[in-house]
């Protein structure tokens, strides 16, 4: 039985597939493809966070999101720590999301 995935996977996945007695057909992406597939993977993992049934499911998927973010940061010549510093600075300047503020609309006085 053949399953088609056509997606970026973690480095250890082909070996895991092989250990299950299956053959994994893979290829190495070029730079442009790699960037595109990383952003697709980020979107995929974010969706899996949202769809997580239990807290543990969501936490595991958040870990996957962080791994994708770490990889994108490296691709951009940055580290996860660099991204966290930017996030912390933005939090200091604009706040976080703890207050649960939902902006419905703005009205400009004329």
VMD Tcl script that builds the backbone (N, CA, C; Angstrom):
set m [mol new atoms 330]
animate dup $m
set s [atomselect $m all]
$s set {name element resname resid chain x y z} {
  {N N UNK 1 A 0.840 -1.186 0.000}
  {CA C UNK 1 A 0.000 0.000 0.000}
  {C C UNK 1 A 0.881 1.245 0.000}
  {N N UNK 2 A 0.560 2.166 -0.848}
  {CA C UNK 2 A 1.328 3.404 -0.972}
  {C C UNK 2 A 0.578 4.557 -0.309}
  {N N UNK 3 A 1.299 5.370 0.469}
  {CA C UNK 3 A 0.757 6.595 1.054}
  {C C UNK 3 A 1.587 7.748 0.508}
  {N N UNK 4 A 0.935 8.793 0.061}
  {CA C UNK 4 A 1.625 9.970 -0.461}
  {C C UNK 4 A 1.548 11.071 0.586}
  {N N UNK 5 A 2.699 11.658 0.926}
  {CA C UNK 5 A 2.759 12.703 1.935}
  {C C UNK 5 A 3.132 14.063 1.331}
  {N N UNK 6 A 4.157 14.102 0.512}
  {CA C UNK 6 A 4.607 15.348 -0.109}
  {C C UNK 6 A 4.703 16.501 0.897}
  {N N UNK 7 A 5.479 16.302 1.946}
  {CA C UNK 7 A 5.650 17.350 2.945}
  {C C UNK 7 A 7.003 17.220 3.622}
  {N N UNK 8 A 7.456 18.309 4.203}
  {CA C UNK 8 A 8.685 18.348 4.975}
  {C C UNK 8 A 8.490 17.540 6.255}
  {N N UNK 9 A 9.464 16.683 6.572}
  {CA C UNK 9 A 9.392 15.888 7.794}
  {C C UNK 9 A 10.692 16.048 8.585}
  {N N UNK 10 A 10.617 15.690 9.854}
  {CA C UNK 10 A 11.813 15.724 10.701}
  {C C UNK 10 A 12.870 14.774 10.155}
  {N N UNK 11 A 14.127 15.082 10.463}
  {CA C UNK 11 A 15.265 14.342 9.929}
  {C C UNK 11 A 15.228 12.845 10.241}
  {N N UNK 12 A 14.670 12.463 11.378}
  {CA C UNK 12 A 14.675 11.059 11.777}
  {C C UNK 12 A 13.523 10.226 11.219}
  {N N UNK 13 A 12.603 10.850 10.534}
  {CA C UNK 13 A 11.414 10.131 10.062}
  {C C UNK 13 A 11.730 9.039 9.038}
  {N N UNK 14 A 12.588 9.282 8.037}
  {CA C UNK 14 A 12.871 8.192 7.092}
  {C C UNK 14 A 13.410 6.930 7.765}
  {N N UNK 15 A 14.249 7.084 8.764}
  {CA C UNK 15 A 14.794 5.919 9.475}
  {C C UNK 15 A 13.691 5.207 10.255}
  {N N UNK 16 A 12.780 5.964 10.835}
  {CA C UNK 16 A 11.661 5.360 11.558}
  {C C UNK 16 A 10.786 4.566 10.600}
  {N N UNK 17 A 10.545 5.112 9.425}
  {CA C UNK 17 A 9.751 4.419 8.409}
  {C C UNK 17 A 10.441 3.113 8.016}
  {N N UNK 18 A 11.760 3.189 7.808}
  {CA C UNK 18 A 12.537 1.999 7.449}
  {C C UNK 18 A 12.450 0.939 8.545}
  {N N UNK 19 A 12.522 1.363 9.805}
  {CA C UNK 19 A 12.466 0.405 10.915}
  {C C UNK 19 A 11.094 -0.255 11.025}
  {N N UNK 20 A 10.093 0.356 10.409}
  {CA C UNK 20 A 8.748 -0.235 10.370}
  {C C UNK 20 A 8.553 -1.139 9.157}
  {N N UNK 21 A 9.647 -1.385 8.426}
  {CA C UNK 21 A 9.580 -2.277 7.282}
  {C C UNK 21 A 9.041 -1.638 6.016}
  {N N UNK 22 A 9.008 -0.325 5.986}
  {CA C UNK 22 A 8.529 0.388 4.804}
  {C C UNK 22 A 9.700 1.063 4.102}
  {N N UNK 23 A 9.483 1.494 2.883}
  {CA C UNK 23 A 10.476 2.234 2.113}
  {C C UNK 23 A 10.001 3.680 2.016}
  {N N UNK 24 A 10.876 4.612 2.366}
  {CA C UNK 24 A 10.553 6.033 2.266}
  {C C UNK 24 A 11.255 6.621 1.042}
  {N N UNK 25 A 10.489 7.124 0.126}
  {CA C UNK 25 A 11.069 7.835 -1.012}
  {C C UNK 25 A 11.172 9.301 -0.630}
  {N N UNK 26 A 12.407 9.819 -0.622}
  {CA C UNK 26 A 12.649 11.195 -0.187}
  {C C UNK 26 A 13.540 11.914 -1.192}
  {N N UNK 27 A 13.640 13.203 -1.024}
  {CA C UNK 27 A 14.608 14.014 -1.760}
  {C C UNK 27 A 14.965 15.203 -0.891}
  {N N UNK 28 A 16.094 15.820 -1.181}
  {CA C UNK 28 A 16.538 17.005 -0.442}
  {C C UNK 28 A 16.029 18.235 -1.189}
  {N N UNK 29 A 15.408 19.127 -0.461}
  {CA C UNK 29 A 14.838 20.338 -1.045}
  {C C UNK 29 A 15.919 21.366 -1.355}
  {N N UNK 30 A 15.708 22.132 -2.406}
  {CA C UNK 30 A 16.606 23.264 -2.653}
  {C C UNK 30 A 16.209 24.406 -1.712}
  {N N UNK 31 A 16.977 25.484 -1.693}
  {CA C UNK 31 A 16.747 26.573 -0.740}
  {C C UNK 31 A 15.343 27.166 -0.844}
  {N N UNK 32 A 14.892 27.403 -2.061}
  {CA C UNK 32 A 13.566 28.004 -2.254}
  {C C UNK 32 A 12.463 27.058 -1.779}
  {N N UNK 33 A 12.561 25.788 -2.154}
  {CA C UNK 33 A 11.576 24.799 -1.731}
  {C C UNK 33 A 11.571 24.647 -0.206}
  {N N UNK 34 A 12.767 24.632 0.375}
  {CA C UNK 34 A 12.909 24.469 1.828}
  {C C UNK 34 A 12.184 25.581 2.573}
  {N N UNK 35 A 12.390 26.811 2.141}
  {CA C UNK 35 A 11.736 27.959 2.781}
  {C C UNK 35 A 10.214 27.822 2.675}
  {N N UNK 36 A 9.726 27.515 1.488}
  {CA C UNK 36 A 8.284 27.359 1.278}
  {C C UNK 36 A 7.723 26.253 2.157}
  {N N UNK 37 A 8.396 25.116 2.192}
  {CA C UNK 37 A 7.898 23.971 2.962}
  {C C UNK 37 A 7.963 24.214 4.469}
  {N N UNK 38 A 8.954 24.988 4.920}
  {CA C UNK 38 A 9.000 25.328 6.349}
  {C C UNK 38 A 7.786 26.159 6.751}
  {N N UNK 39 A 7.402 27.101 5.920}
  {CA C UNK 39 A 6.231 27.916 6.239}
  {C C UNK 39 A 4.944 27.101 6.155}
  {N N UNK 40 A 4.871 26.165 5.232}
  {CA C UNK 40 A 3.725 25.250 5.195}
  {C C UNK 40 A 3.683 24.411 6.473}
  {N N UNK 41 A 4.864 23.948 6.903}
  {CA C UNK 41 A 4.952 23.135 8.118}
  {C C UNK 41 A 4.518 23.943 9.338}
  {N N UNK 42 A 4.902 25.206 9.396}
  {CA C UNK 42 A 4.491 26.064 10.509}
  {C C UNK 42 A 2.967 26.166 10.560}
  {N N UNK 43 A 2.365 26.382 9.413}
  {CA C UNK 43 A 0.905 26.459 9.330}
  {C C UNK 43 A 0.272 25.134 9.772}
  {N N UNK 44 A 0.821 24.027 9.293}
  {CA C UNK 44 A 0.316 22.699 9.653}
  {C C UNK 44 A 0.379 22.483 11.163}
  {N N UNK 45 A 1.535 22.795 11.746}
  {CA C UNK 45 A 1.704 22.562 13.186}
  {C C UNK 45 A 0.803 23.471 14.007}
  {N N UNK 46 A 0.607 24.712 13.572}
  {CA C UNK 46 A -0.312 25.610 14.296}
  {C C UNK 46 A -1.730 25.056 14.273}
  {N N UNK 47 A -2.131 24.508 13.132}
  {CA C UNK 47 A -3.449 23.883 13.040}
  {C C UNK 47 A -3.575 22.706 13.983}
  {N N UNK 48 A -2.510 21.950 14.139}
  {CA C UNK 48 A -2.537 20.802 15.042}
  {C C UNK 48 A -2.624 21.248 16.502}
  {N N UNK 49 A -2.062 22.403 16.830}
  {CA C UNK 49 A -2.220 22.950 18.181}
  {C C UNK 49 A -3.700 23.235 18.424}
  {N N UNK 50 A -4.318 23.920 17.486}
  {CA C UNK 50 A -5.727 24.289 17.606}
  {C C UNK 50 A -6.614 23.046 17.702}
  {N N UNK 51 A -6.278 22.017 16.948}
  {CA C UNK 51 A -7.089 20.801 16.914}
  {C C UNK 51 A -6.805 19.837 18.060}
  {N N UNK 52 A -5.784 20.115 18.865}
  {CA C UNK 52 A -5.421 19.214 19.955}
  {C C UNK 52 A -6.577 18.991 20.915}
  {N N UNK 53 A -6.806 17.746 21.268}
  {CA C UNK 53 A -7.925 17.389 22.141}
  {C C UNK 53 A -7.579 17.646 23.611}
  {N N UNK 54 A -6.387 17.215 24.025}
  {CA C UNK 54 A -5.999 17.351 25.425}
  {C C UNK 54 A -4.897 18.410 25.565}
  {N N UNK 55 A -4.664 18.809 26.796}
  {CA C UNK 55 A -3.574 19.740 27.077}
  {C C UNK 55 A -2.253 19.146 26.610}
  {N N UNK 56 A -2.043 17.877 26.891}
  {CA C UNK 56 A -0.796 17.225 26.478}
  {C C UNK 56 A -0.643 17.232 24.958}
  {N N UNK 57 A -1.741 16.999 24.237}
  {CA C UNK 57 A -1.696 17.066 22.769}
  {C C UNK 57 A -1.250 18.452 22.313}
  {N N UNK 58 A -1.873 19.469 22.887}
  {CA C UNK 58 A -1.569 20.849 22.483}
  {C C UNK 58 A -0.139 21.232 22.840}
  {N N UNK 59 A 0.326 20.801 24.000}
  {CA C UNK 59 A 1.699 21.105 24.412}
  {C C UNK 59 A 2.693 20.420 23.472}
  {N N UNK 60 A 2.422 19.183 23.098}
  {CA C UNK 60 A 3.305 18.482 22.162}
  {C C UNK 60 A 3.356 19.216 20.820}
  {N N UNK 61 A 2.206 19.652 20.341}
  {CA C UNK 61 A 2.160 20.372 19.068}
  {C C UNK 61 A 2.838 21.738 19.181}
  {N N UNK 62 A 2.719 22.391 20.323}
  {CA C UNK 62 A 3.446 23.653 20.529}
  {C C UNK 62 A 4.949 23.424 20.455}
  {N N UNK 63 A 5.391 22.275 20.957}
  {CA C UNK 63 A 6.805 21.914 20.822}
  {C C UNK 63 A 7.214 21.801 19.362}
  {N N UNK 64 A 6.324 21.242 18.545}
  {CA C UNK 64 A 6.601 21.155 17.108}
  {C C UNK 64 A 6.657 22.545 16.479}
  {N N UNK 65 A 5.753 23.425 16.901}
  {CA C UNK 65 A 5.773 24.811 16.404}
  {C C UNK 65 A 7.112 25.457 16.735}
  {N N UNK 66 A 7.574 25.274 17.966}
  {CA C UNK 66 A 8.850 25.861 18.377}
  {C C UNK 66 A 9.996 25.310 17.533}
  {N N UNK 67 A 9.974 24.018 17.233}
  {CA C UNK 67 A 11.040 23.440 16.407}
  {C C UNK 67 A 11.042 24.041 15.009}
  {N N UNK 68 A 9.863 24.264 14.445}
  {CA C UNK 68 A 9.789 24.883 13.123}
  {C C UNK 68 A 10.271 26.334 13.202}
  {N N UNK 69 A 9.859 27.060 14.228}
  {CA C UNK 69 A 10.304 28.447 14.405}
  {C C UNK 69 A 11.819 28.489 14.573}
  {N N UNK 70 A 12.370 27.571 15.356}
  {CA C UNK 70 A 13.821 27.500 15.547}
  {C C UNK 70 A 14.529 27.316 14.200}
  {N N UNK 71 A 13.979 26.437 13.349}
  {CA C UNK 71 A 14.582 26.158 12.051}
  {C C UNK 71 A 14.474 27.369 11.123}
  {N N UNK 72 A 13.317 28.033 11.126}
  {CA C UNK 72 A 13.149 29.241 10.311}
  {C C UNK 72 A 14.111 30.321 10.779}
  {N N UNK 73 A 14.244 30.492 12.086}
  {CA C UNK 73 A 15.170 31.485 12.630}
  {C C UNK 73 A 16.583 31.212 12.138}
  {N N UNK 74 A 17.006 29.963 12.205}
  {CA C UNK 74 A 18.350 29.583 11.747}
  {C C UNK 74 A 18.519 29.888 10.268}
  {N N UNK 75 A 17.493 29.613 9.486}
  {CA C UNK 75 A 17.520 29.901 8.056}
  {C C UNK 75 A 17.717 31.401 7.804}
  {N N UNK 76 A 17.190 32.214 8.712}
  {CA C UNK 76 A 17.311 33.671 8.600}
  {C C UNK 76 A 18.576 34.205 9.281}
  {N N UNK 77 A 19.425 33.300 9.759}
  {CA C UNK 77 A 20.651 33.728 10.418}
  {C C UNK 77 A 20.444 34.167 11.859}
  {N N UNK 78 A 19.365 33.730 12.455}
  {CA C UNK 78 A 19.025 34.086 13.837}
  {C C UNK 78 A 18.880 32.817 14.664}
  {N N UNK 79 A 18.692 33.000 15.963}
  {CA C UNK 79 A 18.471 31.862 16.859}
  {C C UNK 79 A 17.083 31.986 17.485}
  {N N UNK 80 A 16.638 30.912 18.111}
  {CA C UNK 80 A 15.375 30.968 18.837}
  {C C UNK 80 A 15.449 32.026 19.929}
  {N N UNK 81 A 16.605 32.152 20.548}
  {CA C UNK 81 A 16.787 33.159 21.592}
  {C C UNK 81 A 16.611 34.572 21.021}
  {N N UNK 82 A 17.084 34.800 19.791}
  {CA C UNK 82 A 16.874 36.102 19.140}
  {C C UNK 82 A 15.384 36.386 18.972}
  {N N UNK 83 A 14.635 35.374 18.560}
  {CA C UNK 83 A 13.195 35.523 18.368}
  {C C UNK 83 A 12.520 35.816 19.704}
  {N N UNK 84 A 12.928 35.123 20.737}
  {CA C UNK 84 A 12.347 35.342 22.067}
  {C C UNK 84 A 12.644 36.747 22.563}
  {N N UNK 85 A 13.850 37.266 22.310}
  {CA C UNK 85 A 14.180 38.642 22.706}
  {C C UNK 85 A 13.263 39.644 22.020}
  {N N UNK 86 A 12.996 39.429 20.731}
  {CA C UNK 86 A 12.093 40.314 19.992}
  {C C UNK 86 A 10.681 40.223 20.578}
  {N N UNK 87 A 10.241 39.003 20.876}
  {CA C UNK 87 A 8.916 38.802 21.467}
  {C C UNK 87 A 8.821 39.485 22.834}
  {N N UNK 88 A 9.873 39.366 23.643}
  {CA C UNK 88 A 9.889 40.007 24.961}
  {C C UNK 88 A 9.837 41.528 24.849}
  {N N UNK 89 A 10.581 42.073 23.891}
  {CA C UNK 89 A 10.575 43.532 23.691}
  {C C UNK 89 A 9.190 44.003 23.259}
  {N N UNK 90 A 8.564 43.270 22.379}
  {CA C UNK 90 A 7.223 43.620 21.914}
  {C C UNK 90 A 6.217 43.523 23.059}
  {N N UNK 91 A 6.387 42.512 23.899}
  {CA C UNK 91 A 5.512 42.342 25.066}
  {C C UNK 91 A 5.653 43.525 26.023}
  {N N UNK 92 A 6.892 43.966 26.223}
  {CA C UNK 92 A 7.138 45.108 27.096}
  {C C UNK 92 A 6.492 46.372 26.525}
  {N N UNK 93 A 6.601 46.535 25.219}
  {CA C UNK 93 A 6.084 47.738 24.558}
  {C C UNK 93 A 4.561 47.726 24.409}
  {N N UNK 94 A 3.991 46.582 23.996}
  {CA C UNK 94 A 2.564 46.525 23.656}
  {C C UNK 94 A 1.734 45.611 24.552}
  {N N UNK 95 A 2.404 44.850 25.413}
  {CA C UNK 95 A 1.683 43.928 26.277}
  {C C UNK 95 A 1.598 42.540 25.675}
  {N N UNK 96 A 1.022 41.645 26.461}
  {CA C UNK 96 A 0.820 40.267 26.013}
  {C C UNK 96 A -0.640 40.067 25.652}
  {N N UNK 97 A -1.167 38.903 25.985}
  {CA C UNK 97 A -2.559 38.586 25.670}
  {C C UNK 97 A -3.330 38.105 26.898}
  {N N UNK 98 A -2.774 38.278 28.081}
  {CA C UNK 98 A -3.383 37.768 29.304}
  {C C UNK 98 A -4.704 38.448 29.645}
  {N N UNK 99 A -4.874 39.702 29.248}
  {CA C UNK 99 A -6.097 40.434 29.604}
  {C C UNK 99 A -7.290 40.080 28.723}
  {N N UNK 100 A -7.075 39.228 27.737}
  {CA C UNK 100 A -8.148 38.702 26.888}
  {C C UNK 100 A -8.918 39.797 26.145}
  {N N UNK 101 A -8.232 40.848 25.760}
  {CA C UNK 101 A -8.885 41.975 25.086}
  {C C UNK 101 A -9.195 41.595 23.639}
  {N N UNK 102 A -10.466 41.759 23.263}
  {CA C UNK 102 A -10.943 41.463 21.916}
  {C C UNK 102 A -11.396 42.772 21.286}
  {N N UNK 103 A -10.663 43.264 20.309}
  {CA C UNK 103 A -10.981 44.536 19.663}
  {C C UNK 103 A -12.076 44.317 18.637}
  {N N UNK 104 A -13.228 44.923 18.874}
  {CA C UNK 104 A -14.349 44.769 17.957}
  {C C UNK 104 A -14.312 45.784 16.825}
  {N N UNK 105 A -13.997 47.022 17.130}
  {CA C UNK 105 A -13.953 48.055 16.099}
  {C C UNK 105 A -13.329 49.320 16.657}
  {N N UNK 106 A -12.993 50.224 15.788}
  {CA C UNK 106 A -12.562 51.557 16.188}
  {C C UNK 106 A -13.444 52.562 15.443}
  {N N UNK 107 A -13.603 53.719 16.020}
  {CA C UNK 107 A -14.392 54.784 15.409}
  {C C UNK 107 A -13.546 56.044 15.439}
  {N N UNK 108 A -13.395 56.657 14.272}
  {CA C UNK 108 A -12.632 57.896 14.193}
  {C C UNK 108 A -13.587 59.065 14.288}
  {N N UNK 109 A -13.345 59.894 15.281}
  {CA C UNK 109 A -14.172 61.095 15.475}
  {C C UNK 109 A -13.882 62.060 14.342}
  {N N UNK 110 A -14.960 62.641 13.780}
  {CA C UNK 110 A -14.763 63.591 12.664}
  {C C UNK 110 A -15.011 65.001 13.103}
}
mol reanalyze $m
mol bondsrecalc $m
mol representation Tube
mol addrep $m
